Amino acid sequence: MHLRAWLRRETDSIEVANDLTAETFAQALVSLRRFRGSTDQQAVAWLYGIGRNLLSQYRRRQRVETAARRRLDMPLRDYGGYEEADELVDARRLAATLRDALGALSSGERAALDLRVVQELTFDEVAERLAVASPAARMRVTRALRALRDRLAGAA
């Protein structure tokens, strides 16, 4: 998994993930002389460690510190277009697999998933729309998500 993609999932924000990624690499550059690893895996672990620390700081403060980028005189800019292009490529690559996985769901599971995930209804609202009990609606969504996860595992 790429650092930016991980940060995107953790923050649920393209802009924050891009800022954290840029700051991670800027801090790595500023402190490169302290890196003692010798393998690619150690370098990746070191970068993720910096990213994890920045993510923790961000969560505490709800803002991205940009000190290392300022120190390096790096511009603060919007990288959203690049991330959106990456996401579009990923979405196109996975579209057929996702379509097949959704097609394999029962109509009840597909309806429950649509109401809960796409339309963002509560489980009680899903149950009402499907004319089932709330636990049944919750179970349909859970089964659908589990089936999608299993079918999509390894496709990403």
Z-matrix of the N, CA and C atoms (Angstrom, degrees):
N
C 1 1.445
C 2 1.535 1 107.97
N 3 1.304 2 115.35 1 138.75
C 4 1.451 3 120.19 2 179.78
C 5 1.523 4 110.43 3 -82.00
N 6 1.313 5 115.44 4 148.53
C 7 1.462 6 121.59 5 -177.77
C 8 1.521 7 111.26 6 -54.66
N 9 1.324 8 117.72 7 -48.56
C 10 1.462 9 120.82 8 -177.13
C 11 1.531 10 110.86 9 -63.02
N 12 1.331 11 117.20 10 -41.24
C 13 1.467 12 120.46 11 178.95
C 14 1.532 13 110.38 12 -64.00
N 15 1.323 14 116.78 13 -40.71
C 16 1.469 15 120.76 14 178.36
C 17 1.526 16 110.22 15 -62.92
N 18 1.331 17 116.18 16 -46.56
C 19 1.463 18 119.90 17 179.51
C 20 1.525 19 111.01 18 -64.78
N 21 1.309 20 117.57 19 -34.55
C 22 1.470 21 121.79 20 177.17
C 23 1.529 22 110.02 21 -62.13
N 24 1.331 23 115.89 22 -43.85
C 25 1.468 24 119.36 23 178.85
C 26 1.524 25 111.10 24 -68.13
N 27 1.314 26 116.99 25 -38.61
C 28 1.466 27 120.84 26 -178.21
C 29 1.524 28 112.51 27 -69.21
N 30 1.336 29 117.45 28 -36.15
C 31 1.462 30 120.75 29 -175.32
C 32 1.521 31 113.29 30 -99.83
N 33 1.324 32 117.03 31 -18.67
C 34 1.459 33 122.94 32 -175.84
C 35 1.524 34 110.92 33 57.93
N 36 1.332 35 116.02 34 34.27
C 37 1.463 36 120.67 35 -179.67
C 38 1.524 37 109.33 36 -147.68
N 39 1.317 38 116.11 37 123.43
C 40 1.459 39 120.64 38 177.27
C 41 1.524 40 110.35 39 -61.88
N 42 1.328 41 116.03 40 -46.40
C 43 1.460 42 120.36 41 -175.68
C 44 1.524 43 111.86 42 -63.74
N 45 1.323 44 116.55 43 -46.29
C 46 1.468 45 120.26 44 -179.56
C 47 1.522 46 110.14 45 -65.44
N 48 1.317 47 117.29 46 -42.42
C 49 1.472 48 120.51 47 179.17
C 50 1.521 49 111.08 48 -61.82
N 51 1.315 50 116.82 49 -41.40
C 52 1.462 51 119.52 50 178.40
C 53 1.526 52 111.64 51 -65.61
N 54 1.330 53 116.27 52 -42.24
C 55 1.464 54 119.75 53 177.88
C 56 1.527 55 111.19 54 -63.75
N 57 1.327 56 116.83 55 -44.12
C 58 1.470 57 119.99 56 179.45
C 59 1.529 58 111.15 57 -64.97
N 60 1.322 59 117.50 58 -38.30
C 61 1.466 60 120.93 59 178.31
C 62 1.524 61 110.25 60 -64.40
N 63 1.325 62 116.26 61 -47.24
C 64 1.466 63 119.94 62 178.88
C 65 1.523 64 111.01 63 -60.85
N 66 1.317 65 116.55 64 -43.65
C 67 1.466 66 120.00 65 -179.90
C 68 1.524 67 111.18 66 -67.22
N 69 1.329 68 117.53 67 -34.77
C 70 1.466 69 120.95 68 177.23
C 71 1.521 70 110.33 69 -59.81
N 72 1.320 71 116.26 70 -48.81
C 73 1.467 72 119.67 71 -178.90
C 74 1.528 73 111.44 72 -69.59
N 75 1.325 74 116.78 73 -34.66
C 76 1.466 75 119.19 74 177.02
C 77 1.530 76 110.21 75 -65.11
N 78 1.332 77 117.60 76 -43.74
C 79 1.465 78 120.05 77 178.44
C 80 1.522 79 110.97 78 -66.08
N 81 1.325 80 116.65 79 -36.58
C 82 1.468 81 119.47 80 177.43
C 83 1.519 82 109.94 81 -63.02
N 84 1.311 83 117.39 82 -42.02
C 85 1.457 84 121.20 83 179.36
C 86 1.527 85 111.06 84 -64.46
N 87 1.325 86 116.39 85 -43.40
C 88 1.468 87 120.95 86 179.65
C 89 1.527 88 111.11 87 -62.93
N 90 1.327 89 117.40 88 -36.53
C 91 1.465 90 120.33 89 -175.53
C 92 1.532 91 113.08 90 -108.32
N 93 1.305 92 117.59 91 21.96
C 94 1.465 93 122.19 92 -176.80
C 95 1.523 94 112.89 93 -56.94
N 96 1.299 95 117.71 94 -35.72
C 97 1.474 96 120.16 95 -177.96
C 98 1.533 97 111.91 96 -65.90
N 99 1.327 98 117.37 97 -18.53
C 100 1.469 99 120.16 98 178.32
C 101 1.522 100 113.15 99 -86.92
N 102 1.325 101 117.38 100 -10.65
C 103 1.464 102 120.60 101 -179.93
C 104 1.525 103 109.07 102 -71.05
N 105 1.327 104 116.42 103 126.84
C 106 1.467 105 121.65 104 -176.33
C 107 1.528 106 112.79 105 -111.94
N 108 1.305 107 118.08 106 1.92
C 109 1.459 108 120.79 107 -178.39
C 110 1.519 109 111.66 108 -73.74
N 111 1.339 110 114.72 109 167.12
C 112 1.459 111 119.33 110 179.97
C 113 1.524 112 112.81 111 -133.12
N 114 1.324 113 117.55 112 -2.71
C 115 1.455 114 119.95 113 -178.56
C 116 1.524 115 110.19 114 -120.16
N 117 1.327 116 115.49 115 162.55
C 118 1.461 117 120.07 116 176.43
C 119 1.522 118 110.90 117 -60.63
N 120 1.330 119 116.75 118 -39.96
C 121 1.463 120 120.02 119 -179.56
C 122 1.521 121 111.23 120 -62.38
N 123 1.313 122 116.95 121 -39.12
C 124 1.466 123 120.27 122 178.22
C 125 1.523 124 110.64 123 -67.36
N 126 1.320 125 116.95 124 -37.83
C 127 1.463 126 120.37 125 178.47
C 128 1.530 127 110.49 126 -65.94
N 129 1.327 128 116.52 127 -42.74
C 130 1.464 129 120.60 128 178.49
C 131 1.530 130 109.92 129 -63.03
N 132 1.318 131 116.49 130 -45.21
C 133 1.468 132 120.36 131 179.03
C 134 1.521 133 110.48 132 -60.77
N 135 1.314 134 117.27 133 -39.91
C 136 1.466 135 122.06 134 179.06
C 137 1.525 136 110.25 135 -63.73
N 138 1.336 137 117.30 136 -45.81
C 139 1.466 138 120.54 137 178.43
C 140 1.528 139 111.46 138 -62.42
N 141 1.331 140 116.24 139 -44.02
C 142 1.464 141 119.31 140 178.65
C 143 1.526 142 110.76 141 -64.54
N 144 1.315 143 117.18 142 -34.05
C 145 1.460 144 120.30 143 176.19
C 146 1.520 145 111.21 144 -62.88
N 147 1.327 146 116.29 145 -43.60
C 148 1.469 147 120.31 146 176.60
C 149 1.523 148 109.28 147 -62.82
N 150 1.324 149 116.19 148 -45.95
C 151 1.466 150 120.48 149 179.25
C 152 1.512 151 112.37 150 -60.66
N 153 1.343 152 116.59 151 -41.19
C 154 1.473 153 121.01 152 178.76
C 155 1.527 154 110.69 153 -62.86
N 156 1.330 155 116.25 154 -41.79
C 157 1.467 156 119.74 155 178.54
C 158 1.530 157 111.05 156 -64.72
N 159 1.332 158 116.66 157 -43.02
C 160 1.461 159 119.73 158 178.69
C 161 1.528 160 111.17 159 -64.91
N 162 1.321 161 116.19 160 -38.24
C 163 1.465 162 120.09 161 177.42
C 164 1.524 163 110.53 162 -62.76
N 165 1.328 164 116.90 163 -42.82
C 166 1.473 165 120.55 164 177.23
C 167 1.521 166 111.03 165 -61.34
N 168 1.340 167 116.22 166 -44.10
C 169 1.469 168 119.80 167 177.94
C 170 1.522 169 110.42 168 -62.41
N 171 1.329 170 116.03 169 -43.03
C 172 1.463 171 120.32 170 179.58
C 173 1.537 172 110.34 171 -59.55
N 174 1.318 173 116.00 172 -45.41
C 175 1.469 174 119.49 173 -178.46
C 176 1.520 175 111.33 174 -63.42
N 177 1.337 176 116.56 175 -36.51
C 178 1.462 177 119.37 176 178.11
C 179 1.531 178 111.12 177 -68.94
N 180 1.317 179 116.76 178 -41.69
C 181 1.463 180 120.97 179 -174.03
C 182 1.521 181 113.58 180 -100.75
N 183 1.352 182 116.87 181 -17.48
C 184 1.463 183 123.53 182 -175.04
C 185 1.532 184 112.20 183 57.90
N 186 1.316 185 116.50 184 35.00
C 187 1.466 186 121.79 185 171.41
C 188 1.518 187 107.51 186 -154.79
N 189 1.313 188 115.68 187 153.22
C 190 1.453 189 121.32 188 -178.40
C 191 1.522 190 108.83 189 -91.90
N 192 1.322 191 115.43 190 124.86
C 193 1.456 192 119.91 191 174.40
C 194 1.523 193 108.54 192 -75.32
N 195 1.303 194 117.67 193 136.13
C 196 1.458 195 121.61 194 -176.60
C 197 1.528 196 112.49 195 -119.25
N 198 1.305 197 116.99 196 25.10
C 199 1.465 198 121.28 197 -174.29
C 200 1.528 199 112.83 198 -59.93
N 201 1.322 200 117.91 199 -45.35
C 202 1.467 201 119.43 200 -177.63
C 203 1.522 202 111.00 201 -66.48
N 204 1.322 203 117.96 202 -38.62
C 205 1.469 204 119.80 203 178.05
C 206 1.524 205 110.56 204 -66.49
N 207 1.318 206 117.40 205 -38.35
C 208 1.467 207 119.65 206 177.25
C 209 1.532 208 110.14 207 -65.75
N 210 1.330 209 115.88 208 -42.61
C 211 1.466 210 121.11 209 -179.65
C 212 1.529 211 110.95 210 -60.39
N 213 1.328 212 116.89 211 -36.12
C 214 1.463 213 122.09 212 178.86
C 215 1.527 214 111.96 213 -87.62
N 216 1.325 215 116.23 214 0.82
C 217 1.459 216 122.95 215 -178.75
C 218 1.528 217 111.54 216 59.41
N 219 1.350 218 115.10 217 36.82
C 220 1.461 219 120.78 218 177.31
C 221 1.522 220 108.36 219 -84.86
N 222 1.316 221 117.18 220 139.88
C 223 1.472 222 118.77 221 179.14
C 224 1.518 223 111.14 222 -69.89
N 225 1.316 224 115.03 223 145.13
C 226 1.458 225 121.08 224 172.73
C 227 1.513 226 105.58 225 -93.01
N 228 1.330 227 117.22 226 114.83
C 229 1.449 228 119.66 227 -174.87
C 230 1.515 229 111.57 228 -140.25
N 231 1.301 230 114.90 229 168.84
C 232 1.460 231 122.30 230 -179.84
C 233 1.529 232 108.70 231 -87.83
N 234 1.326 233 115.71 232 118.94
C 235 1.458 234 120.92 233 178.87
C 236 1.523 235 110.85 234 -103.24
N 237 1.329 236 117.53 235 10.80
C 238 1.448 237 122.19 236 -174.64
C 239 1.517 238 114.58 237 -54.47
N 240 1.317 239 117.53 238 -39.45
C 241 1.461 240 120.45 239 -179.63
C 242 1.503 241 112.94 240 -60.08
N 243 1.343 242 116.89 241 -37.61
C 244 1.450 243 120.53 242 179.17
C 245 1.521 244 110.39 243 -67.46
N 246 1.316 245 116.76 244 -44.44
C 247 1.462 246 121.11 245 -179.28
C 248 1.517 247 110.12 246 -65.30
N 249 1.323 248 116.82 247 -42.16
C 250 1.454 249 119.80 248 179.78
C 251 1.521 250 110.49 249 -62.85
N 252 1.321 251 117.69 250 -37.82
C 253 1.469 252 120.90 251 177.55
C 254 1.523 253 110.16 252 -64.67
N 255 1.332 254 117.27 253 -43.12
C 256 1.466 255 121.02 254 177.07
C 257 1.517 256 110.94 255 -60.68
N 258 1.331 257 116.88 256 -44.21
C 259 1.457 258 120.88 257 -179.63
C 260 1.521 259 111.05 258 -65.39
N 261 1.323 260 117.31 259 -36.96
C 262 1.456 261 120.59 260 178.52
C 263 1.529 262 110.74 261 -65.06
N 264 1.331 263 116.86 262 -42.48
C 265 1.461 264 120.74 263 177.06
C 266 1.520 265 110.20 264 -61.75
N 267 1.332 266 117.11 265 -45.83
C 268 1.468 267 121.26 266 178.18
C 269 1.527 268 110.96 267 -60.95
N 270 1.330 269 116.59 268 -43.79
C 271 1.466 270 120.50 269 -178.97
C 272 1.524 271 111.06 270 -63.53
N 273 1.327 272 116.91 271 -42.83
C 274 1.464 273 119.91 272 178.77
C 275 1.522 274 111.09 273 -64.00
N 276 1.321 275 115.90 274 -39.23
C 277 1.458 276 120.39 275 -179.04
C 278 1.524 277 111.31 276 -66.16
N 279 1.319 278 116.96 277 -34.89
C 280 1.466 279 121.47 278 -176.41
C 281 1.530 280 113.93 279 -95.04
N 282 1.323 281 117.85 280 -5.13
C 283 1.463 282 120.87 281 -172.87
C 284 1.522 283 112.59 282 -56.77
N 285 1.321 284 118.53 283 -49.26
C 286 1.468 285 120.61 284 -177.37
C 287 1.524 286 111.12 285 -64.87
N 288 1.336 287 116.83 286 -40.83
C 289 1.463 288 120.71 287 179.25
C 290 1.518 289 110.54 288 -64.12
N 291 1.329 290 116.44 289 -43.29
C 292 1.462 291 120.30 290 178.80
C 293 1.527 292 110.81 291 -65.32
N 294 1.322 293 116.93 292 -42.59
C 295 1.462 294 120.92 293 178.79
C 296 1.530 295 110.45 294 -58.92
N 297 1.338 296 116.62 295 -44.19
C 298 1.467 297 121.04 296 178.62
C 299 1.531 298 110.91 297 -64.37
N 300 1.330 299 116.09 298 -41.99
C 301 1.471 300 120.49 299 -179.15
C 302 1.524 301 110.54 300 -65.10
N 303 1.326 302 117.16 301 -41.97
C 304 1.467 303 120.32 302 177.57
C 305 1.524 304 110.89 303 -66.51
N 306 1.318 305 116.21 304 -36.86
C 307 1.461 306 120.69 305 178.79
C 308 1.513 307 113.12 306 -65.66
N 309 1.327 308 116.81 307 -26.25
C 310 1.463 309 121.14 308 -179.98
C 311 1.528 310 112.50 309 -78.80
N 312 1.329 311 117.62 310 -12.97
C 313 1.467 312 120.82 311 178.58
C 314 1.528 313 110.33 312 -74.79
N 315 1.311 314 115.64 313 153.14
C 316 1.467 315 119.24 314 173.30
C 317 1.525 316 108.18 315 -68.35
N 318 1.323 317 116.82 316 159.48
C 319 1.464 318 119.97 317 -179.93
C 320 1.531 319 111.14 318 -61.74
N 321 1.342 320 117.46 319 -35.11
C 322 1.461 321 121.33 320 178.34
C 323 1.519 322 111.84 321 -66.70
N 324 1.335 323 116.31 322 -41.21
C 325 1.469 324 120.13 323 178.42
C 326 1.526 325 110.19 324 -67.06
N 327 1.344 326 116.41 325 -42.93
C 328 1.464 327 120.24 326 179.68
C 329 1.520 328 110.48 327 -62.07
N 330 1.321 329 117.58 328 -42.99
C 331 1.467 330 121.34 329 179.85
C 332 1.529 331 110.59 330 -64.82
N 333 1.326 332 116.79 331 -44.80
C 334 1.471 333 120.90 332 179.94
C 335 1.528 334 110.52 333 -62.72
N 336 1.328 335 116.25 334 -42.46
C 337 1.464 336 120.89 335 179.52
C 338 1.522 337 110.72 336 -63.79
N 339 1.315 338 116.79 337 -43.76
C 340 1.458 339 120.41 338 178.83
C 341 1.524 340 111.01 339 -60.55
N 342 1.323 341 116.64 340 -46.98
C 343 1.463 342 120.10 341 -178.28
C 344 1.526 343 111.95 342 -64.71
N 345 1.324 344 116.65 343 -42.06
C 346 1.471 345 120.51 344 -175.93
C 347 1.524 346 112.40 345 -78.65
N 348 1.324 347 117.67 346 -47.90
C 349 1.469 348 120.94 347 -172.57
C 350 1.522 349 112.44 348 -88.41
N 351 1.319 350 117.30 349 -48.62
C 352 1.465 351 120.16 350 -176.28
C 353 1.521 352 110.88 351 -77.64
N 354 1.335 353 115.95 352 -49.10
C 355 1.468 354 119.28 353 -177.64
C 356 1.527 355 112.89 354 -87.19
N 357 1.339 356 116.69 355 -7.40
C 358 1.465 357 123.89 356 175.39
C 359 1.534 358 113.21 357 57.69
N 360 1.334 359 116.58 358 39.18
C 361 1.463 360 120.57 359 176.18
C 362 1.525 361 109.70 360 -82.26
N 363 1.324 362 116.29 361 157.19
C 364 1.462 363 120.06 362 175.07
C 365 1.527 364 108.43 363 -73.36
N 366 1.330 365 116.75 364 165.62
C 367 1.456 366 119.70 365 178.50
C 368 1.530 367 111.25 366 -62.50
N 369 1.311 368 116.84 367 -35.83
C 370 1.464 369 119.48 368 177.73
C 371 1.530 370 110.83 369 -64.15
N 372 1.334 371 116.70 370 -40.10
C 373 1.462 372 120.08 371 178.19
C 374 1.529 373 111.34 372 -68.26
N 375 1.335 374 116.26 373 -38.57
C 376 1.464 375 120.55 374 176.28
C 377 1.523 376 109.15 375 -61.07
N 378 1.318 377 116.42 376 -46.48
C 379 1.464 378 121.00 377 -179.82
C 380 1.527 379 110.90 378 -59.78
N 381 1.303 380 116.52 379 -43.24
C 382 1.460 381 120.58 380 179.75
C 383 1.527 382 111.18 381 -62.41
N 384 1.328 383 116.53 382 -45.82
C 385 1.474 384 120.65 383 -179.71
C 386 1.520 385 112.04 384 -64.43
N 387 1.334 386 116.92 385 -34.11
C 388 1.459 387 120.75 386 -177.95
C 389 1.522 388 112.50 387 -92.67
N 390 1.313 389 116.44 388 -2.60
C 391 1.477 390 122.60 389 -179.60
C 392 1.530 391 111.28 390 57.40
N 393 1.335 392 114.55 391 46.62
C 394 1.466 393 120.99 392 175.84
C 395 1.524 394 107.79 393 -132.96
N 396 1.323 395 116.28 394 170.63
C 397 1.465 396 120.69 395 176.49
C 398 1.531 397 109.34 396 -72.41
N 399 1.324 398 116.18 397 154.67
C 400 1.465 399 121.24 398 -179.41
C 401 1.533 400 112.87 399 -56.63
N 402 1.354 401 119.14 400 -43.11
C 403 1.470 402 118.21 401 177.76
C 404 1.538 403 112.36 402 -61.85
N 405 1.320 404 116.96 403 -34.11
C 406 1.465 405 120.00 404 178.20
C 407 1.526 406 110.69 405 -67.48
N 408 1.317 407 116.99 406 -39.83
C 409 1.465 408 120.89 407 177.90
C 410 1.527 409 109.72 408 -63.76
N 411 1.323 410 115.93 409 -44.02
C 412 1.466 411 120.88 410 179.03
C 413 1.534 412 110.25 411 -61.35
N 414 1.315 413 117.09 412 -41.38
C 415 1.459 414 121.49 413 -179.63
C 416 1.528 415 110.89 414 -65.47
N 417 1.336 416 117.17 415 -41.15
C 418 1.472 417 120.06 416 179.03
C 419 1.525 418 110.80 417 -61.53
N 420 1.314 419 116.08 418 -44.16
C 421 1.472 420 119.76 419 179.63
C 422 1.528 421 109.88 420 -64.96
N 423 1.316 422 117.02 421 -44.51
C 424 1.466 423 121.33 422 179.74
C 425 1.518 424 111.01 423 -60.42
N 426 1.335 425 116.72 424 -46.35
C 427 1.474 426 120.36 425 178.94
C 428 1.518 427 111.10 426 -62.61
N 429 1.317 428 116.94 427 -41.11
C 430 1.461 429 120.88 428 -179.52
C 431 1.527 430 110.82 429 -64.12
N 432 1.316 431 116.05 430 -45.98
C 433 1.470 432 119.59 431 179.58
C 434 1.525 433 111.01 432 -64.21
N 435 1.315 434 117.17 433 -40.59
C 436 1.466 435 121.12 434 178.83
C 437 1.529 436 110.14 435 -63.69
N 438 1.328 437 116.89 436 -43.95
C 439 1.463 438 120.99 437 179.52
C 440 1.529 439 110.95 438 -63.60
N 441 1.328 440 116.54 439 -41.84
C 442 1.468 441 119.46 440 177.73
C 443 1.526 442 111.05 441 -64.42
N 444 1.325 443 116.26 442 -44.12
C 445 1.459 444 120.08 443 179.02
C 446 1.523 445 110.60 444 -58.51
N 447 1.322 446 116.44 445 -45.92
C 448 1.459 447 120.54 446 -179.38
C 449 1.526 448 112.15 447 -64.27
N 450 1.335 449 116.55 448 -41.45
C 451 1.464 450 119.96 449 -179.12
C 452 1.516 451 112.19 450 -72.11
N 453 1.330 452 117.66 451 -30.95
C 454 1.452 453 121.53 452 -176.60
C 455 1.529 454 113.00 453 -92.28
N 456 1.312 455 117.06 454 -8.56
C 457 1.471 456 119.99 455 -179.78
C 458 1.525 457 109.59 456 -57.16
N 459 1.302 458 115.43 457 127.02
C 460 1.461 459 120.46 458 179.53
C 461 1.507 460 113.82 459 87.57
N 462 1.342 461 118.05 460 -10.95
C 463 1.469 462 120.34 461 -179.39
C 464 1.512 463 111.56 462 -83.51
N 465 1.340 464 117.35 463 -22.67
C 466 1.480 465 120.81 464 -175.90
C 467 1.486 466 112.80 465 -75.72
